[in-house]
Amino acid sequence: MAEEGRPDRQRWSDPLASASLPAGPSARQDGGGASDRAAAEAAGGASQLAAAEESGGRRRGARLRSGERPGGQTGPASPWRLAALVAASIALLALAGFGRLPGLAGGSAGGLGSSSGSGEPAWADRSLDPKRLTIGYVKDSPRVLLREDEALRQAAAAAGVKLAWREYADSSALVQAVQSGEADFGEADDAALASLHEAGDGLRALAAEPSNPQAYAIVAREGSEPGDVAWLRGRTIGYVPRSNSHALLLQALRQAGLSEAEVELRPLSPAELIRSFRKGSLDAWAAQEPELTRLESLDDRVLADGQAIAGAVGLRELLLTTAENEASRGELLEAVVWAYGMQDEYLLRDYHDAAERLSEQTDVTHLQWLRLFERKSFGTAPLLPGIQAEEQRLADALAELGLRASPIDMTELLRAPE
């Protein structure tokens, strides 16, 4: 039976690899008791709980077993070496005909991937500070808690490196910071990474978070009905450029038979997205966690999420660094990726404690974090062939959408597991 008061947890597993997963506790399958329903409803999650019950169960996963931690310490096995955790296969739609992403036609749209006035790309003079490792994170991300990770600080100290942490407004800003050398490591939307990556920029992806179709959605004002994306015709929709939710919005419009000319698309920062919702100044918003949970005050406001859009693309996050960091700090970066994976386990296991700590350090409340934990999967896995192929399809799709000036081979960026 489930633990009292525990929200429905979304663990990551691959049905193709389930036979080889290490044994371990799985997500509950009994449909939920009264206490679980009360906890989910208190966090605003009744509709997702009902949807899970109607589908006949929940995704399963397995905890990482003990092994050798980077640096020789004992702990769960290095996640990116667990070949059993293969990314779930996603059947992608043929994306031809989507049109160009509004406001971003012409490729990099002024991103750091473009050439400077001197003709050299912005990353050409990127330098590495051998005494400092700067980790970037997106505002209101659970990764804020890693700033307090003593084991990670010790690993850095043992390597003669001081850790520095820097906050960014969104994934695009973080990708550009790593690209330019302002940050050395970070976690970002794969749509942002695939749109900004350029040949020769030296970006490297080290590991992947799971695909999270429920963490990206289109939220509409009162008067709309769930699933009625056609309701958006003639209305104004806010979105964060190059985000995974932005890509989802374009796919939802296409699936509903709407062209860009039939809606008004308004690019916003994550903070502006929240402000516009509170003012009621727009009709709908393409949002992702944690903004999605903060926007969704009524369950029936979700028009569509990643599960409702056939073949949705751009639904995961990647851990990225640069070739210079990978070459000179490989062991330390293993410790960093390990720490990210262990935090994923902590968020799954001690969700109430995590929600309380996070509510103190972010603009997201305790109940909102519980709601987020209900709908979002956590886990860190290697870039196995299935994930690599998915990311290449994403990059190809973004070129067709107009977010890239031209297609790109993602092989340089995607690091194969050892």
Secondary structure by P-SEA (a helix, b strand, c coil): cccccccbbbbbbbcccccccccccccccccccaaaaaaaaaaccaaaaaaaaaacccbbbbcccccccccccccccccccccccccccccccccccccccccccccccccccccccccccccccccccccbbbbbbccccccccccccaaaaaaaaaacbbbbbbbbccaaaaaaaaaacccccccccaaaaaaccccccbbbbcccccccccccccccccccccccccccccbbbbbccccaaaaaaaaaaaaaccccccbbbbbbcaaaaaaaaaacccccccccaaaaaaaccccccccccccccccccccbbbbbbccccccccaaaaaaaaaaaaaaaaaaacaaaaaaaaaaacccccaaaaaaaaaccccccccccaaaaaaaaaaaaaaaaaccccccccccccccccc
